[in-house]
Amino acid sequence: MIIYLSLFLTYLKIGLFGFGGGYAMLSLIQHETVEVVHWGSTTPWLTQAQFTDIVAISQMTPGPIGINSATYIGYTVTGSIWGSIIATLAVCLPSFILVLLVSRFILRHKENPIIKSIFKGLRPVVVGLIASAALLLMNGENFTDTTYSVAIAIVSFALTYFAKLHPILVIILAGLAGYIIY
């Protein structure tokens, strides 16, 4: 029972402080699940390799990566569907409550220069959090040979930015290149 409470509180905290969406909260999820020892446990919930696998599965599954990873980690930690449900609800709950409370205020004051400045100031924070997630995923489990990985990233960027190929097509091509190379 303690594991469920610990899981709920951990994902409530992740949901509360996870500004910028799923990729932005990945570093916090990684810290809480791979580095922190929670109530009722003697070791962290996941190893770095397990976390990397869960992130990969969460990226391939339809839906937001933060919610998908909460679902998978909840099941992995508890071994039950209840862990998945608790982690998923806990990560969504702060955003749901905050949107309910703030939406009327923001709609009423959306043209206010202070509100505009606040949202403008949050943009670089979100970019930094997403960059942090990208750096977090650059590890030995994801990159065995960085030369090919960097080449695939550069070609993918060029195809998207300069050749204006659709990002989904570029993702498929990058996946095929990775499959062939590795």
C-alpha positions in Angstrom: 0.0 0.0 0.0 2.9 2.3 0.7 4.2 1.9 -2.8 0.9 3.2 -4.2 1.0 6.3 -2.0 4.6 6.9 -2.8 3.9 6.5 -6.5 0.9 8.9 -6.3 2.9 11.6 -4.4 5.9 11.3 -6.8 3.8 11.6 -9.9 1.7 14.4 -8.3 5.0 16.3 -7.8 6.1 15.5 -11.4 2.8 16.7 -12.8 2.9 19.9 -10.6 6.4 20.9 -11.7 6.5 19.4 -15.2 6.2 22.6 -17.2 6.4 22.3 -20.9 4.9 18.9 -21.5 6.2 15.4 -21.5 9.7 15.9 -22.9 10.3 18.7 -20.5 9.4 16.5 -17.6 11.5 13.6 -18.6 14.5 14.7 -16.6 12.4 15.0 -13.5 10.8 11.6 -14.1 14.3 10.1 -14.6 15.5 11.7 -11.4 12.6 10.5 -9.4 12.5 6.9 -10.8 16.2 6.1 -11.3 18.0 8.2 -8.7 15.7 8.6 -5.7 14.9 5.8 -3.2 11.2 6.1 -2.1 9.2 4.9 0.9 9.0 1.2 1.2 11.9 0.6 -1.3 15.6 -0.2 -0.7 16.7 0.8 -4.2 15.4 3.2 -6.8 12.4 2.0 -8.8 14.2 1.7 -12.1 17.6 1.2 -13.6 18.9 3.6 -16.3 18.4 0.9 -18.9 14.8 0.2 -17.8 14.1 4.0 -17.9 15.6 4.3 -21.4 13.4 1.3 -22.6 10.3 2.9 -21.1 11.0 6.2 -22.8 11.5 4.5 -26.1 8.2 2.6 -25.7 6.4 5.8 -24.6 7.7 7.6 -27.7 6.3 4.9 -30.0 2.9 4.7 -28.3 0.2 7.2 -29.3 -0.3 10.0 -26.7 1.8 12.3 -24.6 5.2 10.9 -23.6 4.8 12.0 -19.9 1.5 10.3 -19.5 2.6 7.2 -21.4 5.8 6.9 -19.3 3.8 7.3 -16.1 1.5 4.5 -17.2 4.4 2.2 -18.0 6.4 3.1 -14.9 3.4 2.7 -12.6 2.9 -0.8 -13.9 6.6 -1.6 -13.7 7.0 -0.4 -10.1 3.9 -2.1 -8.7 3.3 -5.0 -11.1 -0.3 -4.1 -11.3 -2.8 -2.1 -13.4 -3.6 -0.1 -10.3 0.0 1.3 -10.4 -0.6 2.4 -13.9 -3.9 4.1 -13.1 -2.5 5.8 -10.0 0.6 7.2 -11.7 -1.4 8.3 -14.8 -4.0 10.1 -12.7 -1.5 11.7 -10.4 0.6 13.1 -13.3 -2.6 14.6 -14.9 -4.3 15.9 -11.8 -2.2 19.1 -11.2 -2.6 20.2 -14.8 -6.3 19.5 -14.8 -6.9 21.5 -11.6 -4.6 24.3 -12.7 -6.4 24.7 -16.0 -9.8 24.7 -14.3 -8.7 27.4 -11.9 -6.6 29.6 -14.3 -8.5 29.4 -17.6 -11.1 32.0 -16.8 -8.5 34.4 -15.4 -6.3 34.0 -18.5 -9.2 34.4 -20.9 -10.2 37.6 -19.2 -6.7 39.1 -19.0 -5.0 37.5 -22.1 -4.2 40.9 -23.6 -2.7 42.2 -20.3 1.0 43.0 -20.9 2.0 41.4 -17.6 0.4 38.1 -18.6 1.9 38.3 -22.1 5.3 38.9 -20.5 4.9 35.9 -18.1 4.2 33.5 -21.1 7.0 35.0 -23.1 9.4 34.4 -20.1 8.3 30.8 -19.8 9.2 30.0 -23.4 13.0 29.8 -22.8 12.4 27.7 -19.7 10.4 25.2 -21.7 13.1 25.1 -24.4 15.8 24.5 -21.6 13.7 21.7 -20.1 13.3 20.0 -23.5 17.1 20.4 -24.2 17.7 18.8 -20.7 15.6 15.8 -21.7 17.5 15.5 -25.0 20.8 15.5 -23.1 19.5 13.0 -20.6 18.6 10.6 -23.4 22.2 10.9 -24.9 23.6 7.9 -23.0 25.2 4.6 -23.7 21.9 2.8 -23.9 20.7 5.0 -26.7 24.0 5.7 -28.6 26.5 3.0 -29.2 28.2 4.8 -32.0 27.8 8.5 -31.9 29.2 9.1 -35.4 26.2 7.5 -37.2 23.7 8.9 -34.7 25.0 12.5 -35.2 24.9 11.9 -39.0 21.3 10.7 -38.9 20.3 13.7 -36.7 22.0 16.2 -39.1 20.5 14.6 -42.2 17.1 14.5 -40.5 17.3 18.2 -39.6 18.4 19.1 -43.1 15.5 17.1 -44.6 13.0 18.7 -42.4 14.3 22.3 -42.4 15.7 22.7 -45.9 14.0 20.1 -48.0 10.7 20.7 -46.1 9.9 17.0 -45.9 7.1 16.0 -43.5 8.5 15.2 -40.0 6.7 11.9 -39.9 8.4 10.8 -43.2 11.8 12.0 -41.7 11.1 9.9 -38.6 10.4 6.8 -40.6 13.5 7.4 -42.8 15.7 7.9 -39.7 14.2 4.8 -38.1 15.0 2.8 -41.2 18.5 4.2 -41.4 19.1 3.3 -37.7 17.7 -0.2 -38.3 20.0 -0.7 -41.3 23.1 0.8 -39.6 22.7 -0.8 -36.1 
